[in-house]
């Protein structure tokens, strides 16, 4: 659940050929710093369970807050999703 003091990161993406060069870290770190400067108390993002970036988000200090599953997700091939976040 988002509260007024929470910032939701909607999309963080790096082209495949630039992965592993630290760009994702700098994008996320910069976004977190700006969010904190703007007075937000927590950052959150949603990620699919099959996303290879899941380990990266955990490594930079985001925590798993919730797992979501649609009741018919398996029927349509939709993987579970995770809400991740951290306090600032």
Backbone bond lengths (Angstrom), bond angles and torsions (degrees), N, CA, C in turn:
res aa  C-N    CA-C-N  psi(-1)  N-CA   C-N-CA  omega(-1)  CA-C   N-CA-C  phi
1 X - - - 1.432 - - 1.520 109.24 -
2 X 1.324 116.48 128.34 1.457 121.06 177.98 1.517 110.41 -85.37
3 X 1.308 115.06 136.62 1.452 121.13 173.54 1.514 107.96 -112.27
4 X 1.287 117.22 167.82 1.460 121.67 -177.74 1.533 112.27 -56.44
5 X 1.322 117.42 -32.32 1.460 120.63 -177.66 1.531 112.96 -88.47
6 X 1.340 117.84 5.01 1.464 122.58 178.67 1.522 110.43 -97.69
7 X 1.316 116.21 139.77 1.458 121.93 173.29 1.522 108.14 -106.87
8 X 1.318 117.08 133.59 1.459 121.85 178.76 1.516 109.25 -108.08
9 X 1.321 116.75 119.48 1.458 121.30 174.96 1.522 107.14 -84.60
10 X 1.318 116.27 121.83 1.458 120.64 -173.58 1.518 112.37 -88.21
11 X 1.321 118.27 -44.00 1.462 119.73 -177.02 1.517 110.28 -149.21
12 X 1.297 115.14 124.71 1.457 122.09 172.99 1.518 105.31 -127.81
13 X 1.323 116.44 118.03 1.462 118.90 -175.62 1.527 110.94 -144.27
14 X 1.323 114.64 144.78 1.457 122.21 176.14 1.520 106.86 -131.94
15 X 1.331 116.33 135.82 1.466 119.66 178.24 1.528 109.80 -58.15
16 X 1.314 114.89 144.15 1.454 121.72 -174.35 1.533 112.76 -51.70
17 X 1.319 117.99 -40.80 1.469 119.50 -176.76 1.529 112.90 -69.63
18 X 1.331 117.62 -11.37 1.463 120.98 178.39 1.523 112.71 -103.96
19 X 1.326 117.42 -0.13 1.464 120.97 179.11 1.527 109.89 -66.05
20 X 1.321 115.99 147.06 1.453 121.38 178.53 1.510 114.33 83.13
21 X 1.324 117.68 8.09 1.465 121.67 -178.86 1.530 112.55 -108.38
22 X 1.333 117.54 7.18 1.459 120.94 178.20 1.516 115.03 87.54
23 X 1.332 117.43 1.09 1.459 120.86 -177.36 1.527 111.10 -66.75
24 X 1.305 117.21 -42.55 1.467 120.88 179.08 1.521 111.06 -59.48
25 X 1.327 115.87 -41.90 1.455 120.02 179.13 1.531 110.62 -60.54
26 X 1.326 117.16 -47.52 1.463 120.28 -178.12 1.529 112.08 -66.60
27 X 1.327 116.99 -36.52 1.472 119.65 176.30 1.524 110.82 -63.52
28 X 1.326 116.08 -48.74 1.457 119.94 -178.38 1.526 111.40 -67.83
29 X 1.315 117.19 -43.14 1.460 121.14 179.28 1.534 110.56 -61.06
30 X 1.321 117.00 -43.87 1.465 120.82 178.57 1.519 112.00 -64.23
31 X 1.322 116.06 -41.31 1.468 120.16 179.11 1.524 110.60 -64.96
32 X 1.317 117.16 -40.35 1.470 120.79 178.91 1.526 110.44 -65.55
33 X 1.316 117.14 -43.47 1.477 120.42 179.27 1.525 110.96 -61.56
34 X 1.331 117.72 -46.00 1.465 121.08 179.21 1.521 111.11 -63.19
35 X 1.308 116.02 -39.91 1.458 121.00 -179.99 1.526 110.15 -62.63
36 X 1.316 116.40 -44.47 1.467 121.20 178.53 1.529 110.66 -62.85
37 X 1.346 116.98 -43.47 1.464 121.40 179.17 1.523 111.93 -61.40
38 X 1.326 116.68 -28.57 1.464 121.06 179.98 1.527 112.39 -84.33
39 X 1.309 116.94 1.38 1.451 120.82 173.85 1.517 116.87 93.81
40 X 1.321 117.30 7.12 1.456 119.24 177.67 1.527 109.59 -72.98
41 X 1.314 116.73 151.38 1.464 122.38 -176.97 1.525 113.16 -102.03
42 X 1.328 116.52 -18.04 1.465 119.96 -176.97 1.526 109.23 -153.29
43 X 1.327 116.05 146.77 1.462 120.83 172.37 1.518 108.11 -112.37
44 X 1.320 115.78 147.12 1.458 121.90 178.13 1.520 109.28 -139.05
45 X 1.317 115.45 152.15 1.461 121.32 171.85 1.513 108.73 -149.94
46 X 1.303 115.31 155.19 1.460 121.79 176.78 1.516 108.36 -108.69
47 X 1.314 116.39 139.77 1.453 121.62 -179.17 1.526 108.43 -144.05
48 X 1.324 116.21 141.74 1.466 119.85 175.81 1.525 109.27 -72.19
49 X 1.311 115.78 146.61 1.462 121.42 -178.04 1.530 112.27 -60.89
50 X 1.318 117.90 -24.08 1.464 121.16 -178.92 1.533 113.18 -89.54
51 X 1.326 117.26 -0.38 1.461 121.35 -178.10 1.526 109.73 -69.64
52 X 1.341 118.01 126.00 1.465 120.01 -179.76 1.524 112.92 -65.88
53 X 1.321 118.68 -13.75 1.464 122.09 179.25 1.522 113.05 -80.29
54 X 1.303 117.87 -4.85 1.459 121.36 -178.35 1.533 111.48 -54.97
55 X 1.306 117.27 -45.34 1.468 121.42 178.17 1.515 112.33 -62.98
56 X 1.317 116.76 -36.98 1.466 121.50 177.48 1.523 110.38 -62.10
57 X 1.336 116.58 -46.87 1.468 120.13 -179.06 1.522 110.94 -61.39
58 X 1.318 117.17 -39.54 1.457 120.59 176.98 1.534 110.59 -66.01
59 X 1.320 116.98 -40.09 1.462 121.82 -177.91 1.530 112.56 -66.28
60 X 1.323 117.60 -28.73 1.468 119.91 -179.57 1.525 112.11 -92.98
61 X 1.330 116.80 9.92 1.452 119.15 171.70 1.507 117.65 102.68
62 X 1.329 117.67 1.83 1.460 118.25 175.11 1.526 108.42 -77.79
63 X 1.306 116.35 146.55 1.461 121.44 -179.84 1.519 110.25 -113.34
64 X 1.304 115.60 152.19 1.459 121.10 175.04 1.529 107.72 -75.21
65 X 1.325 116.77 118.28 1.462 121.94 -178.35 1.524 111.78 -98.96
66 X 1.330 116.32 -35.86 1.469 119.83 -177.57 1.520 109.82 -161.66
67 X 1.320 115.29 152.69 1.462 122.16 173.25 1.524 107.28 -114.14
68 X 1.308 115.79 135.52 1.466 119.40 179.70 1.517 109.87 -119.65
69 X 1.314 114.66 140.15 1.467 121.81 176.52 1.520 107.69 -138.58
70 X 1.298 115.08 129.21 1.458 119.05 173.40 1.527 107.82 -76.26
71 X 1.293 117.33 148.52 1.464 119.94 -177.50 1.521 112.54 -63.29
72 X 1.309 117.62 -27.03 1.467 120.89 179.54 1.527 111.56 -112.33
73 X 1.326 117.71 20.07 1.467 119.90 -175.17 1.524 112.78 -60.93
74 X 1.319 117.84 -42.43 1.462 120.29 -179.70 1.525 110.70 -63.31
75 X 1.313 116.97 -37.44 1.464 121.27 179.87 1.523 111.73 -60.23
76 X 1.332 116.79 -34.34 1.461 121.24 -177.66 1.523 113.07 -105.89
77 X 1.320 117.39 6.92 1.458 120.96 177.41 1.514 114.54 73.55
78 X 1.316 117.61 24.36 1.458 121.35 179.93 1.533 108.63 -91.09
79 X 1.340 117.10 121.75 1.465 119.09 -179.77 1.528 110.87 -74.85
80 X 1.328 116.40 161.81 1.466 119.11 175.43 1.525 110.21 -62.61
81 X 1.295 115.66 159.31 1.457 120.87 176.71 1.509 110.13 -121.13
82 X 1.308 115.48 157.02 1.450 121.30 178.09 1.518 110.18 -120.92
83 X 1.307 115.76 139.30 1.463 121.92 168.80 1.519 105.06 -97.52
84 X 1.322 116.24 124.07 1.452 121.49 -178.97 1.523 108.52 -120.31
85 X 1.308 117.04 155.22 1.447 119.00 179.35 1.504 112.47 -171.16
86 X 1.326 113.56 176.24 1.462 120.39 174.10 1.508 109.44 -160.55
87 X 1.316 114.84 150.71 1.453 120.79 176.85 1.525 108.84 -76.88
88 X 1.314 115.37 152.16 1.468 119.97 179.23 1.510 111.17 -104.69
